[in-house]
Amino acid sequence: MGVPRYGDRMRPLDIEALPLLEEHQGDPLVLRFIELYDRISRAEMISDPRTWSEDERAAYRAGDWRSFSRLRGYTWAEIAEFADYLSAVGEVDAKHGPDTASSLAFLVYEHTEAV
């Protein structure tokens, strides 16, 4: 079975139903960001930091998300996709203004949040 993931509890993503600003509708960068955010959110393992190993805690405290992710059991493909997501955050904010990526992520979160 493996570790449960948030995607097991999330509603489907319907990009057309998101209340996007006109400037974001149809923007390939924004749409790519939304899809990346949805995929990384679904892939995130449900866990309790109190159950993490000391190595996991140390990597987390150090901000070493790559090592933390490997210790948690994420695949190289999942880690690469998360890195793509982080790059997309910067690209979206550079094009559309600070915190745009956060706002879009929140819209997606509200739309797909766990049931």
matplotlib code that plots the C-alpha trace (Angstrom):
import matplotlib.pyplot as plt

x = [0.0, 2.6, 2.2, -1.1, -1.0, -3.2, -4.2, -6.1, -8.5, -8.6, -11.4, -10.5, -9.1, -11.3, -9.2, -12.2, -14.1, -11.3, -12.1, -9.0, -8.4, -8.8, -5.0, -4.4, -6.9, -5.2, -1.7, 0.4, 2.7, -0.2, -1.9, 1.4, 1.8, -1.7, -1.2, 2.2, 0.8, -2.1, 0.3, 2.7, -0.2, -1.6, 1.8, 2.5, 2.7, 0.5, 2.7, 3.1, 6.4, 6.5, 7.0, 9.9, 13.3, 16.1, 17.7, 14.4, 14.0, 17.6, 17.2, 13.9, 15.4, 18.4, 16.0, 17.4, 14.2, 15.9, 17.5, 14.3, 12.3, 14.6, 14.5, 10.7, 10.6, 9.7, 10.9, 13.5, 10.7, 8.6, 11.6, 12.3, 8.6, 8.8, 11.9, 9.9, 7.1, 9.6, 10.9, 7.4, 6.6, 9.4, 8.4, 4.7, 5.6, 8.2, 5.6, 2.4, 3.7, 4.7, 2.6, 0.6, 1.8, 0.6, -2.8, -3.2, -2.1, -4.7, -7.4, -6.4, -6.3, -9.8, -11.1, -9.5, -9.2, -9.5, -13.0]
y = [0.0, 2.7, 6.0, 7.8, 10.9, 14.0, 13.1, 10.1, 12.6, 15.5, 16.4, 16.5, 19.6, 21.4, 24.3, 25.7, 26.1, 28.2, 31.9, 33.1, 36.7, 37.3, 37.9, 34.4, 32.6, 30.8, 31.9, 28.7, 29.6, 30.0, 26.8, 24.9, 26.2, 25.2, 21.6, 21.4, 22.6, 20.1, 17.2, 18.0, 18.5, 15.1, 13.5, 14.9, 12.3, 12.7, 12.6, 13.8, 15.6, 13.9, 10.6, 11.8, 10.3, 12.5, 12.6, 13.8, 16.5, 17.6, 17.9, 19.8, 22.2, 22.8, 23.6, 20.8, 19.8, 17.5, 15.3, 15.6, 14.4, 11.4, 10.5, 10.6, 8.2, 10.5, 9.2, 11.1, 12.0, 13.5, 15.5, 16.7, 17.7, 19.6, 21.5, 22.4, 23.7, 25.9, 27.3, 27.9, 29.9, 32.3, 32.5, 33.2, 35.9, 37.5, 37.7, 38.5, 40.1, 39.0, 36.4, 35.6, 32.0, 31.8, 33.2, 30.7, 27.9, 28.9, 28.9, 25.4, 24.3, 25.6, 23.9, 20.5, 20.5, 17.2, 15.8]
z = [0.0, 0.8, 2.5, 1.9, -0.2, -0.3, -3.9, -2.4, -0.7, -3.2, -5.6, -9.4, -10.9, -13.4, -14.7, -16.5, -13.2, -11.6, -11.2, -13.0, -13.9, -17.7, -18.0, -16.6, -18.7, -21.6, -20.4, -21.1, -18.1, -15.7, -17.0, -16.6, -13.1, -12.1, -13.5, -11.7, -8.4, -8.7, -9.4, -6.6, -4.2, -5.1, -4.7, -1.3, 1.4, 4.4, 7.4, 11.0, 11.7, 15.1, 13.3, 11.1, 11.6, 13.0, 9.5, 8.1, 10.7, 10.2, 6.4, 6.9, 9.5, 7.1, 4.3, 2.2, 0.5, -2.0, 0.8, 2.8, -0.1, -0.8, 2.9, 2.8, -0.1, -3.0, -6.4, -8.5, -10.9, -8.1, -6.9, -10.4, -10.8, -7.5, -8.7, -11.9, -9.7, -7.8, -11.0, -12.3, -9.1, -10.0, -13.6, -12.8, -10.2, -12.5, -15.3, -13.3, -10.1, -6.6, -4.9, -8.1, -7.8, -4.2, -5.1, -8.0, -5.7, -3.2, -5.8, -6.8, -3.2, -2.5, -5.7, -5.0, -1.2, 0.5, 1.0]

ax = plt.figure().add_subplot(projection="3d")
ax.plot(x, y, z, "-o")
ax.set_aspect("equal")
plt.show()
